[in-house]
Amino acid sequence: MSKRILVVEDQPDNRQIIRDMLARTDYEITEAENGEEALAAIVKQRPDLILMDIQLPIMDGYTAVSRIKPPLGKPSRINGCFCPTM
């Protein structure tokens, strides 16, 4: 079973760069163009890693992440950090 990565990026060129960088890996890549699509993909795909842009149409990355992360003190399957990159 391969690991799943969800790439959330509204710019097609940036998504292509990420696809190219991950092409030789064994990861299963899923893409979303905005925060709403990301939330739907997370429920459906249960990714192991999410690469989230911040400035997205419809729902930005900050809002999407706040809906993914549970409130403090609640158990979560999500372990990691939030690192804006672009």
Residue pairs with C-beta under 8 A, 6 or more apart in sequence:
2 26
2 27
2 28
3 26
3 27
3 28
3 48
3 49
4 27
4 28
4 29
4 30
4 45
4 46
4 47
4 48
4 49
5 22
5 27
5 28
5 29
5 30
5 47
5 48
5 49
5 50
5 51
6 30
6 31
6 32
6 38
6 41
6 42
6 45
6 47
6 49
6 50
6 51
7 15
7 18
7 19
7 29
7 30
7 31
7 32
7 51
8 31
8 32
8 33
8 34
8 35
8 37
8 38
8 50
8 51
8 52
8 53
8 56
8 61
8 64
9 15
9 18
9 31
9 33
9 51
9 53
9 56
9 86
10 33
10 34
10 53
10 55
10 56
10 57
11 53
14 53
14 86
15 31
18 29
18 51
19 29
22 29
30 41
30 45
30 47
32 38
32 40
32 41
33 56
33 57
34 56
34 57
34 58
34 59
35 56
35 58
35 59
35 60
35 61
35 63
35 64
35 67
36 58
36 59
36 64
38 50
38 52
38 59
38 64
39 59
39 64
39 67
39 68
41 47
42 50
42 68
49 80
50 68
51 85
52 61
52 64
52 65
52 82
53 61
53 86
54 60
54 61
54 62
54 84
54 86
55 61
56 64
61 84
65 82
68 78
69 76
69 78
70 76
70 78
